[in-house]
């Protein structure tokens, strides 16, 4: 006997014959947890997929978090884990470029430039950073 038929049999026993749910479940040999458990239907991902498609057509370079917050402003209440699963399944996760190798403020001058030595590093720093007359060396 299948589980569905056992559940309907137990339901019939409770409604028609007035037997307690505990005795009905024991008679048809099903767990009482199954009696009280009601499955929640899985929601469709289609509205979120449509929202992601509209958003990424309009703004192709934005990443997940910007998409997430913009979609939340549209009224979707799904959490970030579900949205990220859908975002990745649509293959929207874009690869970010590495930061370019600009000199940081701690590097005061370009040392690797091949300039004549007589030009001088301090003059080069003055030209690049506009530090003419400063005491930094």
N, CA, C and O atoms as CSV, one atom per row, in Angstrom:
chain,resi,resn,atom,element,x,y,z
A,1,UNK,N,N,0.844,-1.175,0.000
A,1,UNK,CA,C,0.000,0.000,0.000
A,1,UNK,C,C,0.892,1.241,0.000
A,1,UNK,O,O,1.847,1.321,0.773
A,2,UNK,N,N,0.583,2.204,-0.863
A,2,UNK,CA,C,1.402,3.405,-0.962
A,2,UNK,C,C,1.113,4.353,0.200
A,2,UNK,O,O,0.110,4.223,0.903
A,3,UNK,N,N,2.000,5.283,0.374
A,3,UNK,CA,C,1.864,6.240,1.465
A,3,UNK,C,C,0.627,7.122,1.275
A,3,UNK,O,O,-0.065,7.439,2.243
A,4,UNK,N,N,0.353,7.514,0.044
A,4,UNK,CA,C,-0.812,8.363,-0.225
A,4,UNK,C,C,-2.111,7.629,0.121
A,4,UNK,O,O,-3.028,8.214,0.698
A,5,UNK,N,N,-2.177,6.357,-0.232
A,5,UNK,CA,C,-3.399,5.604,0.081
A,5,UNK,C,C,-3.540,5.387,1.592
A,5,UNK,O,O,-4.656,5.394,2.111
A,6,UNK,N,N,-2.423,5.197,2.301
A,6,UNK,CA,C,-2.471,5.063,3.753
A,6,UNK,C,C,-2.975,6.359,4.396
A,6,UNK,O,O,-3.757,6.334,5.346
A,7,UNK,N,N,-2.506,7.498,3.854
A,7,UNK,CA,C,-2.939,8.781,4.401
A,7,UNK,C,C,-4.431,8.996,4.181
A,7,UNK,O,O,-5.130,9.459,5.083
A,8,UNK,N,N,-4.923,8.667,2.995
A,8,UNK,CA,C,-6.365,8.834,2.743
A,8,UNK,C,C,-7.188,7.887,3.607
A,8,UNK,O,O,-8.275,8.242,4.062
A,9,UNK,N,N,-6.668,6.676,3.834
A,9,UNK,CA,C,-7.365,5.727,4.689
A,9,UNK,C,C,-7.435,6.243,6.132
A,9,UNK,O,O,-8.474,6.151,6.787
A,10,UNK,N,N,-6.318,6.783,6.609
A,10,UNK,CA,C,-6.292,7.334,7.966
A,10,UNK,C,C,-7.225,8.539,8.071
A,10,UNK,O,O,-7.908,8.712,9.080
A,11,UNK,N,N,-7.254,9.368,7.031
A,11,UNK,CA,C,-8.163,10.507,7.013
A,11,UNK,C,C,-9.622,10.065,7.091
A,11,UNK,O,O,-10.426,10.654,7.813
A,12,UNK,N,N,-9.942,9.031,6.344
A,12,UNK,CA,C,-11.295,8.482,6.339
A,12,UNK,C,C,-11.677,7.954,7.733
A,12,UNK,O,O,-12.796,8.156,8.205
A,13,UNK,N,N,-10.724,7.279,8.371
A,13,UNK,CA,C,-10.986,6.737,9.703
A,13,UNK,C,C,-11.268,7.851,10.708
A,13,UNK,O,O,-12.141,7.711,11.563
A,14,UNK,N,N,-10.537,8.946,10.607
A,14,UNK,CA,C,-10.709,10.052,11.555
A,14,UNK,C,C,-12.031,10.767,11.309
A,14,UNK,O,O,-12.773,11.049,12.250
A,15,UNK,N,N,-12.332,11.065,10.031
A,15,UNK,CA,C,-13.533,11.838,9.719
A,15,UNK,C,C,-14.816,11.028,9.881
A,15,UNK,O,O,-15.777,11.506,10.483
A,16,UNK,N,N,-14.837,9.830,9.358
A,16,UNK,CA,C,-16.084,9.046,9.336
A,16,UNK,C,C,-16.352,8.289,10.636
A,16,UNK,O,O,-17.494,8.184,11.082
A,17,UNK,N,N,-15.288,7.768,11.232
A,17,UNK,CA,C,-15.484,6.900,12.392
A,17,UNK,C,C,-15.132,7.561,13.718
A,17,UNK,O,O,-15.362,6.983,14.780
A,18,UNK,N,N,-14.572,8.776,13.665
A,18,UNK,CA,C,-14.286,9.497,14.894
A,18,UNK,C,C,-13.106,8.948,15.679
A,18,UNK,O,O,-13.001,9.195,16.881
A,19,UNK,N,N,-12.234,8.225,15.040
A,19,UNK,CA,C,-11.038,7.685,15.700
A,19,UNK,C,C,-10.003,8.799,15.818
A,19,UNK,O,O,-9.921,9.673,14.956
A,20,UNK,N,N,-9.228,8.763,16.870
A,20,UNK,CA,C,-8.190,9.777,17.036
A,20,UNK,C,C,-7.115,9.593,15.960
A,20,UNK,O,O,-6.933,8.506,15.412
A,21,UNK,N,N,-6.423,10.675,15.682
A,21,UNK,CA,C,-5.372,10.606,14.651
A,21,UNK,C,C,-4.262,9.651,15.074
A,21,UNK,O,O,-3.663,8.984,14.230
A,22,UNK,N,N,-3.987,9.580,16.359
A,22,UNK,CA,C,-2.934,8.691,16.848
A,22,UNK,C,C,-3.291,7.232,16.561
A,22,UNK,O,O,-2.455,6.464,16.084
A,23,UNK,N,N,-4.530,6.859,16.852
A,23,UNK,CA,C,-4.943,5.472,16.615
A,23,UNK,C,C,-5.061,5.161,15.127
A,23,UNK,O,O,-4.748,4.053,14.691
A,24,UNK,N,N,-5.520,6.159,14.341
A,24,UNK,CA,C,-5.653,5.940,12.898
A,24,UNK,C,C,-4.277,5.753,12.258
A,24,UNK,O,O,-4.104,4.882,11.404
A,25,UNK,N,N,-3.319,6.546,12.655
A,25,UNK,CA,C,-1.954,6.427,12.097
A,25,UNK,C,C,-1.332,5.101,12.511
A,25,UNK,O,O,-0.631,4.470,11.720
A,26,UNK,N,N,-1.582,4.675,13.738
A,26,UNK,CA,C,-1.032,3.408,14.199
A,26,UNK,C,C,-1.689,2.239,13.458
A,26,UNK,O,O,-1.028,1.241,13.170
A,27,UNK,N,N,-2.980,2.354,13.150
A,27,UNK,CA,C,-3.690,1.277,12.461
A,27,UNK,C,C,-3.197,1.080,11.031
A,27,UNK,O,O,-3.106,-0.053,10.557
A,28,UNK,N,N,-2.877,2.184,10.335
A,28,UNK,CA,C,-2.416,2.051,8.941
A,28,UNK,C,C,-0.889,2.083,8.845
A,28,UNK,O,O,-0.332,2.037,7.748
A,29,UNK,N,N,-0.220,2.161,9.993
A,29,UNK,CA,C,1.237,2.085,10.076
A,29,UNK,C,C,1.938,3.237,9.333
A,29,UNK,O,O,2.806,3.018,8.488
A,30,UNK,N,N,1.537,4.454,9.675
A,30,UNK,CA,C,2.269,5.632,9.175
A,30,UNK,C,C,2.675,6.483,10.367
A,30,UNK,O,O,2.086,6.392,11.444
A,31,UNK,N,N,3.672,7.299,10.161
A,31,UNK,CA,C,4.171,8.170,11.217
A,31,UNK,C,C,3.197,9.330,11.432
A,31,UNK,O,O,2.631,9.849,10.469
A,32,UNK,N,N,2.998,9.737,12.676
A,32,UNK,CA,C,2.077,10.839,12.963
A,32,UNK,C,C,2.591,12.162,12.420
A,32,UNK,O,O,1.808,13.079,12.172
A,33,UNK,N,N,3.895,12.268,12.235
A,33,UNK,CA,C,4.461,13.492,11.664
A,33,UNK,C,C,3.964,13.686,10.234
A,33,UNK,O,O,3.752,14.814,9.789
A,34,UNK,N,N,3.782,12.591,9.528
A,34,UNK,CA,C,3.266,12.677,8.166
A,34,UNK,C,C,1.847,13.219,8.149
A,34,UNK,O,O,1.437,13.866,7.185
A,35,UNK,N,N,1.106,12.963,9.197
A,35,UNK,CA,C,-0.273,13.425,9.291
A,35,UNK,C,C,-0.330,14.950,9.360
A,35,UNK,O,O,-1.161,15.572,8.699
A,36,UNK,N,N,0.552,15.552,10.159
A,36,UNK,CA,C,0.492,16.992,10.353
A,36,UNK,C,C,1.335,17.762,9.341
A,36,UNK,O,O,1.179,18.976,9.211
A,37,UNK,N,N,2.230,17.076,8.621
A,37,UNK,CA,C,3.113,17.775,7.683
A,37,UNK,C,C,2.356,18.129,6.409
A,37,UNK,O,O,1.727,17.271,5.790
A,38,UNK,N,N,2.422,19.383,6.032
A,38,UNK,CA,C,1.856,19.844,4.768
A,38,UNK,C,C,3.001,20.458,3.957
A,38,UNK,O,O,3.645,21.408,4.402
A,39,UNK,N,N,3.243,19.919,2.787
A,39,UNK,CA,C,4.367,20.407,1.990
A,39,UNK,C,C,4.062,21.789,1.431
A,39,UNK,O,O,2.924,22.110,1.091
A,40,UNK,N,N,5.095,22.580,1.349
A,40,UNK,CA,C,4.978,23.914,0.786
A,40,UNK,C,C,5.415,23.814,-0.667
A,40,UNK,O,O,6.510,23.331,-0.956
A,41,UNK,N,N,4.581,24.258,-1.563
A,41,UNK,CA,C,4.918,24.198,-2.982
A,41,UNK,C,C,6.084,25.124,-3.269
A,41,UNK,O,O,6.153,26.241,-2.756
A,42,UNK,N,N,6.982,24.650,-4.082
A,42,UNK,CA,C,8.140,25.446,-4.447
A,42,UNK,C,C,7.695,26.576,-5.374
A,42,UNK,O,O,6.974,26.354,-6.347
A,43,UNK,N,N,8.130,27.769,-5.056
A,43,UNK,CA,C,7.753,28.914,-5.874
A,43,UNK,C,C,8.503,28.895,-7.199
A,43,UNK,O,O,9.603,28.352,-7.296
A,44,UNK,N,N,7.916,29.470,-8.178
A,44,UNK,CA,C,8.528,29.523,-9.503
A,44,UNK,C,C,9.627,30.584,-9.529
A,44,UNK,O,O,9.511,31.631,-8.891
A,45,UNK,N,N,10.685,30.300,-10.270
A,45,UNK,CA,C,11.786,31.249,-10.418
A,45,UNK,C,C,11.551,32.218,-11.569
A,45,UNK,O,O,12.339,33.144,-11.764
A,46,UNK,N,N,10.489,32.021,-12.328
A,46,UNK,CA,C,10.259,32.814,-13.538
A,46,UNK,C,C,10.186,34.323,-13.294
A,46,UNK,O,O,10.797,35.074,-14.055
A,47,UNK,N,N,9.468,34.808,-12.267
A,47,UNK,CA,C,9.448,36.264,-12.071
A,47,UNK,C,C,10.834,36.847,-11.792
A,47,UNK,O,O,11.166,37.929,-12.275
A,48,UNK,N,N,11.638,36.124,-11.012
A,48,UNK,CA,C,12.999,36.608,-10.740
A,48,UNK,C,C,13.860,36.561,-11.990
A,48,UNK,O,O,14.654,37.470,-12.233
A,49,UNK,N,N,13.711,35.506,-12.786
A,49,UNK,CA,C,14.490,35.395,-14.026
A,49,UNK,C,C,14.143,36.541,-14.965
A,49,UNK,O,O,15.031,37.128,-15.584
A,50,UNK,N,N,12.863,36.862,-15.075
A,50,UNK,CA,C,12.446,37.985,-15.915
A,50,UNK,C,C,13.016,39.304,-15.400
A,50,UNK,O,O,13.462,40.144,-16.182
A,51,UNK,N,N,12.997,39.480,-14.078
A,51,UNK,CA,C,13.538,40.712,-13.496
A,51,UNK,C,C,15.033,40.828,-13.743
A,51,UNK,O,O,15.527,41.906,-14.075
A,52,UNK,N,N,15.765,39.712,-13.581
A,52,UNK,CA,C,17.208,39.720,-13.867
A,52,UNK,C,C,17.471,40.024,-15.337
A,52,UNK,O,O,18.381,40.789,-15.657
A,53,UNK,N,N,16.687,39.434,-16.231
A,53,UNK,CA,C,16.885,39.680,-17.665
A,53,UNK,C,C,16.644,41.136,-18.019
A,53,UNK,O,O,17.433,41.734,-18.752
A,54,UNK,N,N,15.566,41.715,-17.510
A,54,UNK,CA,C,15.285,43.128,-17.791
A,54,UNK,C,C,16.404,44.022,-17.269
A,54,UNK,O,O,16.834,44.961,-17.938
A,55,UNK,N,N,16.861,43.714,-16.071
A,55,UNK,CA,C,17.876,44.550,-15.437
A,55,UNK,C,C,19.227,44.442,-16.142
A,55,UNK,O,O,19.906,45.449,-16.340
A,56,UNK,N,N,19.616,43.226,-16.521
A,56,UNK,CA,C,20.926,43.071,-17.153
A,56,UNK,C,C,20.927,43.505,-18.615
A,56,UNK,O,O,21.987,43.793,-19.171
A,57,UNK,N,N,19.754,43.556,-19.246
A,57,UNK,CA,C,19.708,44.138,-20.591
A,57,UNK,C,C,19.915,45.645,-20.520
A,57,UNK,O,O,20.578,46.238,-21.371
A,58,UNK,N,N,19.341,46.244,-19.500
A,58,UNK,CA,C,19.466,47.693,-19.353
A,58,UNK,C,C,20.848,48.088,-18.823
A,58,UNK,O,O,21.426,49.080,-19.266
A,59,UNK,N,N,21.375,47.305,-17.870
A,59,UNK,CA,C,22.680,47.594,-17.246
A,59,UNK,C,C,23.543,46.335,-17.315
A,59,UNK,O,O,23.576,45.573,-16.349
A,60,UNK,N,N,24.238,46.096,-18.420
A,60,UNK,CA,C,24.972,44.828,-18.559
A,60,UNK,C,C,26.207,44.692,-17.676
A,60,UNK,O,O,26.685,43.577,-17.464
A,61,UNK,N,N,26.731,45.787,-17.162
A,61,UNK,CA,C,27.997,45.692,-16.433
A,61,UNK,C,C,27.834,45.645,-14.919
A,61,UNK,O,O,28.833,45.565,-14.205
A,62,UNK,N,N,26.606,45.691,-14.409
A,62,UNK,CA,C,26.462,45.665,-12.951
A,62,UNK,C,C,26.581,44.236,-12.447
A,62,UNK,O,O,26.232,43.285,-13.147
A,63,UNK,N,N,27.067,44.100,-11.248
A,63,UNK,CA,C,27.267,42.789,-10.652
A,63,UNK,C,C,26.056,42.327,-9.862
A,63,UNK,O,O,24.976,42.911,-9.934
A,64,UNK,N,N,26.274,41.251,-9.103
A,64,UNK,CA,C,25.162,40.638,-8.390
A,64,UNK,C,C,24.548,41.567,-7.367
A,64,UNK,O,O,23.326,41.714,-7.319
A,65,UNK,N,N,25.382,42.206,-6.537
A,65,UNK,CA,C,24.827,42.966,-5.421
A,65,UNK,C,C,24.025,44.168,-5.899
A,65,UNK,O,O,23.011,44.511,-5.291
A,66,UNK,N,N,24.458,44.810,-6.974
A,66,UNK,CA,C,23.657,45.907,-7.501
A,66,UNK,C,C,22.341,45.380,-8.065
A,66,UNK,O,O,21.291,45.996,-7.882
A,67,UNK,N,N,22.399,44.236,-8.753
A,67,UNK,CA,C,21.165,43.611,-9.241
A,67,UNK,C,C,20.249,43.268,-8.075
A,67,UNK,O,O,19.044,43.514,-8.127
A,68,UNK,N,N,20.822,42.705,-7.033
A,68,UNK,CA,C,20.039,42.284,-5.869
A,68,UNK,C,C,19.279,43.459,-5.267
A,68,UNK,O,O,18.074,43.367,-5.031
A,69,UNK,N,N,19.980,44.565,-5.019
A,69,UNK,CA,C,19.329,45.691,-4.366
A,69,UNK,C,C,18.313,46.360,-5.279
A,69,UNK,O,O,17.283,46.841,-4.808
A,70,UNK,N,N,18.586,46.398,-6.577
A,70,UNK,CA,C,17.617,46.991,-7.502
A,70,UNK,C,C,16.364,46.131,-7.609
A,70,UNK,O,O,15.256,46.659,-7.701
A,71,UNK,N,N,16.531,44.813,-7.597
A,71,UNK,CA,C,15.379,43.922,-7.656
A,71,UNK,C,C,14.583,43.992,-6.352
A,71,UNK,O,O,13.355,43.907,-6.373
A,72,UNK,N,N,15.269,44.145,-5.225
A,72,UNK,CA,C,14.568,44.299,-3.954
A,72,UNK,C,C,13.716,45.573,-3.959
A,72,UNK,O,O,12.624,45.599,-3.390
A,73,UNK,N,N,14.225,46.629,-4.606
A,73,UNK,CA,C,13.453,47.868,-4.694
A,73,UNK,C,C,12.213,47.701,-5.560
A,73,UNK,O,O,11.248,48.452,-5.425
A,74,UNK,N,N,12.244,46.704,-6.459
A,74,UNK,CA,C,11.076,46.436,-7.304
A,74,UNK,C,C,9.985,45.684,-6.549
A,74,UNK,O,O,8.870,45.542,-7.052
A,75,UNK,N,N,10.297,45.200,-5.341
A,75,UNK,CA,C,9.280,44.571,-4.527
A,75,UNK,C,C,9.476,43.085,-4.279
A,75,UNK,O,O,8.647,42.475,-3.604
A,76,UNK,N,N,10.538,42.476,-4.795
A,76,UNK,CA,C,10.804,41.067,-4.528
A,76,UNK,C,C,11.368,40.920,-3.129
A,76,UNK,O,O,12.220,41.705,-2.714
A,77,UNK,N,N,10.894,39.913,-2.395
A,77,UNK,CA,C,11.326,39.742,-1.011
A,77,UNK,C,C,12.198,38.512,-0.818
A,77,UNK,O,O,12.432,38.100,0.318
A,78,UNK,N,N,12.682,37.918,-1.899
A,78,UNK,CA,C,13.515,36.725,-1.789
A,78,UNK,C,C,14.870,37.087,-1.196
A,78,UNK,O,O,15.366,38.198,-1.381
A,79,UNK,N,N,15.460,36.131,-0.480
A,79,UNK,CA,C,16.747,36.416,0.150
A,79,UNK,C,C,17.886,36.300,-0.866
A,79,UNK,O,O,17.694,35.811,-1.979
A,80,UNK,N,N,19.070,36.757,-0.464
A,80,UNK,CA,C,20.188,36.841,-1.396
A,80,UNK,C,C,20.680,35.466,-1.838
A,80,UNK,O,O,21.223,35.328,-2.934
A,81,UNK,N,N,20.496,34.446,-0.996
A,81,UNK,CA,C,20.978,33.109,-1.370
A,81,UNK,C,C,20.182,32.554,-2.548
A,81,UNK,O,O,20.751,31.966,-3.467
A,82,UNK,N,N,18.874,32.743,-2.515
A,82,UNK,CA,C,18.033,32.270,-3.621
A,82,UNK,C,C,18.315,33.077,-4.883
A,82,UNK,O,O,18.418,32.517,-5.974
A,83,UNK,N,N,18.439,34.396,-4.731
A,83,UNK,CA,C,18.712,35.236,-5.895
A,83,UNK,C,C,20.072,34.915,-6.491
A,83,UNK,O,O,20.224,34.930,-7.713
A,84,UNK,N,N,21.064,34.625,-5.655
A,84,UNK,CA,C,22.397,34.311,-6.166
A,84,UNK,C,C,22.398,32.974,-6.904
A,84,UNK,O,O,23.103,32.810,-7.900
A,85,UNK,N,N,21.607,32.021,-6.414
A,85,UNK,CA,C,21.490,30.739,-7.111
A,85,UNK,C,C,20.910,30.941,-8.507
A,85,UNK,O,O,21.393,30.352,-9.474
A,86,UNK,N,N,19.880,31.767,-8.614
A,86,UNK,CA,C,19.268,32.044,-9.915
A,86,UNK,C,C,20.223,32.837,-10.796
A,86,UNK,O,O,20.337,32.568,-11.992
A,87,UNK,N,N,20.908,33.812,-10.208
A,87,UNK,CA,C,21.867,34.649,-10.934
A,87,UNK,C,C,22.973,33.793,-11.552
A,87,UNK,O,O,23.354,33.997,-12.705
A,88,UNK,N,N,23.484,32.835,-10.779
A,88,UNK,CA,C,24.534,31.953,-11.304
A,88,UNK,C,C,23.992,30.964,-12.322
A,88,UNK,O,O,24.683,30.643,-13.289
A,89,UNK,N,N,22.779,30.476,-12.130
A,89,UNK,CA,C,22.216,29.522,-13.082
A,89,UNK,C,C,21.958,30.179,-14.433
A,89,UNK,O,O,21.940,29.500,-15.459
A,90,UNK,N,N,21.756,31.497,-14.440
A,90,UNK,CA,C,21.584,32.219,-15.696
A,90,UNK,C,C,22.926,32.598,-16.317
A,90,UNK,O,O,22.970,33.198,-17.391
A,91,UNK,N,N,24.018,32.246,-15.640
A,91,UNK,CA,C,25.388,32.556,-16.072
A,91,UNK,C,C,25.604,34.066,-16.256
A,91,UNK,O,O,26.214,34.513,-17.227
A,92,UNK,N,N,25.090,34.818,-15.306
A,92,UNK,CA,C,25.260,36.261,-15.326
A,92,UNK,C,C,26.469,36.709,-14.534
A,92,UNK,O,O,26.848,37.879,-14.579
A,93,UNK,N,N,27.080,35.775,-13.803
A,93,UNK,CA,C,28.222,36.161,-12.977
A,93,UNK,C,C,29.378,36.529,-13.897
A,93,UNK,O,O,29.962,35.672,-14.560
A,94,UNK,N,N,29.697,37.817,-13.924
A,94,UNK,CA,C,30.710,38.322,-14.832
A,94,UNK,C,C,32.055,38.358,-14.136
A,94,UNK,O,O,32.139,38.594,-12.930
A,95,UNK,N,N,33.092,38.124,-14.894
A,95,UNK,CA,C,34.440,38.115,-14.331
A,95,UNK,C,C,34.923,39.553,-14.210
A,95,UNK,O,O,34.869,40.328,-15.165
A,96,UNK,N,N,35.380,39.879,-13.053
A,96,UNK,CA,C,35.869,41.232,-12.809
A,96,UNK,C,C,37.320,41.328,-13.263
A,96,UNK,O,O,38.114,40.410,-13.054
A,97,UNK,N,N,37.650,42.448,-13.883
A,97,UNK,CA,C,39.037,42.663,-14.281
A,97,UNK,C,C,39.888,42.958,-13.055
A,97,UNK,O,O,39.425,43.567,-12.090
A,98,UNK,N,N,41.130,42.519,-13.109
A,98,UNK,CA,C,42.044,42.821,-12.012
A,98,UNK,C,C,42.383,44.302,-12.050
A,98,UNK,O,O,42.355,44.934,-13.106
A,99,UNK,N,N,42.696,44.833,-10.910
A,99,UNK,CA,C,43.034,46.244,-10.862
A,99,UNK,C,C,44.326,46.487,-11.628
A,99,UNK,O,O,45.255,45.681,-11.581
A,100,UNK,N,N,44.366,47.589,-12.320
A,100,UNK,CA,C,45.555,47.891,-13.107
A,100,UNK,C,C,46.702,48.284,-12.187
A,100,UNK,O,O,46.485,48.646,-11.030
A,101,UNK,N,N,47.901,48.213,-12.699
A,101,UNK,CA,C,49.075,48.412,-11.867
A,101,UNK,C,C,49.490,49.847,-11.708
A,101,UNK,O,O,50.646,50.182,-11.967
A,102,UNK,N,N,48.590,50.705,-11.292
A,102,UNK,CA,C,48.966,52.082,-11.031
A,102,UNK,C,C,49.869,52.148,-9.806
A,102,UNK,O,O,49.817,51.293,-8.922
A,103,UNK,N,N,50.686,53.175,-9.781
A,103,UNK,CA,C,51.530,53.362,-8.606
A,103,UNK,C,C,50.696,53.881,-7.455
A,103,UNK,O,O,49.812,54.720,-7.629
A,104,UNK,N,N,50.989,53.377,-6.302
A,104,UNK,CA,C,50.296,53.849,-5.122
A,104,UNK,C,C,50.968,55.110,-4.602
A,104,UNK,O,O,52.042,55.489,-5.069
A,105,UNK,N,N,50.345,55.742,-3.654
A,105,UNK,CA,C,50.886,56.985,-3.105
A,105,UNK,C,C,52.202,56.743,-2.382
A,105,UNK,O,O,53.007,57.660,-2.222
A,106,UNK,N,N,52.422,55.494,-1.942
A,106,UNK,CA,C,53.672,55.224,-1.235
A,106,UNK,C,C,54.867,55.242,-2.189
A,106,UNK,O,O,55.985,55.540,-1.768
A,107,UNK,N,N,54.647,54.929,-3.457
A,107,UNK,CA,C,55.729,55.006,-4.443
A,107,UNK,C,C,55.791,56.431,-4.953
A,107,UNK,O,O,54.902,56.886,-5.672
A,108,UNK,N,N,56.838,57.125,-4.578
A,108,UNK,CA,C,56.889,58.540,-4.896
A,108,UNK,C,C,57.333,58.829,-6.322
A,108,UNK,O,O,57.008,59.892,-6.851
A,109,UNK,N,N,58.056,57.933,-6.956
A,109,UNK,CA,C,58.480,58.213,-8.327
A,109,UNK,C,C,58.616,56.946,-9.144
A,109,UNK,O,O,58.668,55.841,-8.605
A,110,UNK,N,N,58.671,57.122,-10.440
A,110,UNK,CA,C,58.873,56.003,-11.355
A,110,UNK,C,C,60.355,55.673,-11.389
A,110,UNK,O,O,61.145,56.438,-11.942
A,111,UNK,N,N,60.734,54.574,-10.820
A,111,UNK,CA,C,62.144,54.215,-10.778
A,111,UNK,C,C,62.529,53.405,-12.011
A,111,UNK,O,O,63.684,53.441,-12.437
A,112,UNK,N,N,61.578,52.676,-12.588
A,112,UNK,CA,C,61.894,51.773,-13.683
A,112,UNK,C,C,61.953,52.458,-15.048
A,112,UNK,O,O,62.168,51.783,-16.055
A,113,UNK,N,N,61.771,53.769,-15.111
A,113,UNK,CA,C,61.856,54.451,-16.393
A,113,UNK,C,C,63.306,54.540,-16.833
A,113,UNK,O,O,64.203,54.761,-16.019
A,114,UNK,N,N,63.520,54.368,-18.103
A,114,UNK,CA,C,64.882,54.421,-18.624
A,114,UNK,C,C,65.161,55.836,-19.129
A,114,UNK,O,O,64.989,56.133,-20.311
A,115,UNK,N,N,65.583,56.679,-18.237
A,115,UNK,CA,C,65.905,58.053,-18.571
A,115,UNK,C,C,67.375,58.281,-18.261
A,115,UNK,O,O,67.963,57.575,-17.442
A,116,UNK,N,N,67.943,59.239,-18.899
A,116,UNK,CA,C,69.347,59.529,-18.576
A,116,UNK,C,C,69.499,59.885,-17.098
A,116,UNK,O,O,68.639,60.541,-16.512
A,117,UNK,N,N,70.580,59.450,-16.525
A,117,UNK,CA,C,70.811,59.664,-15.094
A,117,UNK,C,C,70.897,61.153,-14.772
A,117,UNK,O,O,70.499,61.573,-13.686
A,118,UNK,N,N,71.407,61.946,-15.696
A,118,UNK,CA,C,71.538,63.364,-15.420
A,118,UNK,C,C,70.179,64.044,-15.227
A,118,UNK,O,O,70.100,65.119,-14.633
A,119,UNK,N,N,69.090,63.405,-15.741
A,119,UNK,CA,C,67.766,63.991,-15.576
A,119,UNK,C,C,67.387,64.031,-14.104
A,119,UNK,O,O,66.809,65.007,-13.627
A,120,UNK,N,N,67.720,62.958,-13.388
A,120,UNK,CA,C,67.531,62.953,-11.944
A,120,UNK,C,C,66.147,62.489,-11.521
A,120,UNK,O,O,65.135,62.849,-12.122
A,121,UNK,N,N,66.131,61.687,-10.480
A,121,UNK,CA,C,64.890,61.130,-9.963
A,121,UNK,C,C,64.044,62.210,-9.300
A,121,UNK,O,O,62.818,62.185,-9.414
A,122,UNK,N,N,64.672,63.153,-8.612
A,122,UNK,CA,C,63.899,64.187,-7.915
A,122,UNK,C,C,63.179,65.090,-8.905
A,122,UNK,O,O,62.066,65.540,-8.632
A,123,UNK,N,N,63.797,65.362,-10.048
A,123,UNK,CA,C,63.132,66.178,-11.066
A,123,UNK,C,C,61.962,65.410,-11.660
A,123,UNK,O,O,60.905,65.976,-11.940
A,124,UNK,N,N,62.173,64.092,-11.850
A,124,UNK,CA,C,61.102,63.255,-12.390
A,124,UNK,C,C,59.911,63.231,-11.436
A,124,UNK,O,O,58.760,63.300,-11.869
A,125,UNK,N,N,60.190,63.134,-10.147
A,125,UNK,CA,C,59.104,63.165,-9.166
A,125,UNK,C,C,58.379,64.497,-9.214
A,125,UNK,O,O,57.157,64.541,-9.074
A,126,UNK,N,N,59.096,65.559,-9.404
A,126,UNK,CA,C,58.483,66.880,-9.461
A,126,UNK,C,C,57.572,66.985,-10.680
A,126,UNK,O,O,56.500,67.587,-10.610
A,127,UNK,N,N,58.002,66.396,-11.803
A,127,UNK,CA,C,57.184,66.470,-13.008
A,127,UNK,C,C,55.935,65.606,-12.863
A,127,UNK,O,O,54.834,66.050,-13.189
A,128,UNK,N,N,56.094,64.386,-12.379
A,128,UNK,CA,C,54.978,63.454,-12.303
A,128,UNK,C,C,53.983,63.853,-11.237
A,128,UNK,O,O,52.778,63.859,-11.487
A,129,UNK,N,N,54.464,64.186,-10.053
A,129,UNK,CA,C,53.569,64.447,-8.935
A,129,UNK,C,C,53.370,65.929,-8.633
A,129,UNK,O,O,52.625,66.280,-7.718
A,130,UNK,N,N,54.012,66.776,-9.373
A,130,UNK,CA,C,53.843,68.206,-9.131
A,130,UNK,C,C,54.361,68.636,-7.767
A,130,UNK,O,O,53.764,69.481,-7.100
A,131,UNK,N,N,55.481,68.041,-7.362
A,131,UNK,CA,C,56.010,68.350,-6.023
A,131,UNK,C,C,57.235,69.241,-6.114
A,131,UNK,O,O,58.193,69.054,-5.364
A,132,UNK,N,N,57.218,70.187,-7.003
A,132,UNK,CA,C,58.353,71.094,-7.135
A,132,UNK,C,C,58.456,71.915,-5.867
A,132,UNK,O,O,57.482,72.524,-5.425
A,133,UNK,N,N,59.653,71.928,-5.283
A,133,UNK,CA,C,59.882,72.731,-4.093
A,133,UNK,C,C,59.499,72.021,-2.797
A,133,UNK,O,O,59.642,72.603,-1.722
A,134,UNK,N,N,59.017,70.777,-2.869
A,134,UNK,CA,C,58.667,70.091,-1.635
A,134,UNK,C,C,59.910,69.455,-1.047
A,134,UNK,O,O,60.901,69.247,-1.748
A,135,UNK,N,N,59.860,69.152,0.211
A,135,UNK,CA,C,61.021,68.605,0.897
A,135,UNK,C,C,61.035,67.081,0.879
A,135,UNK,O,O,61.927,66.488,1.485
A,136,UNK,N,N,60.091,66.418,0.214
A,136,UNK,CA,C,60.057,64.949,0.191
A,136,UNK,C,C,61.136,64.435,-0.758
A,136,UNK,O,O,61.281,64.934,-1.874
A,137,UNK,N,N,61.877,63.453,-0.312
A,137,UNK,CA,C,62.897,62.849,-1.163
A,137,UNK,C,C,62.795,61.378,-1.113
A,137,UNK,O,O,63.573,60.683,-1.768
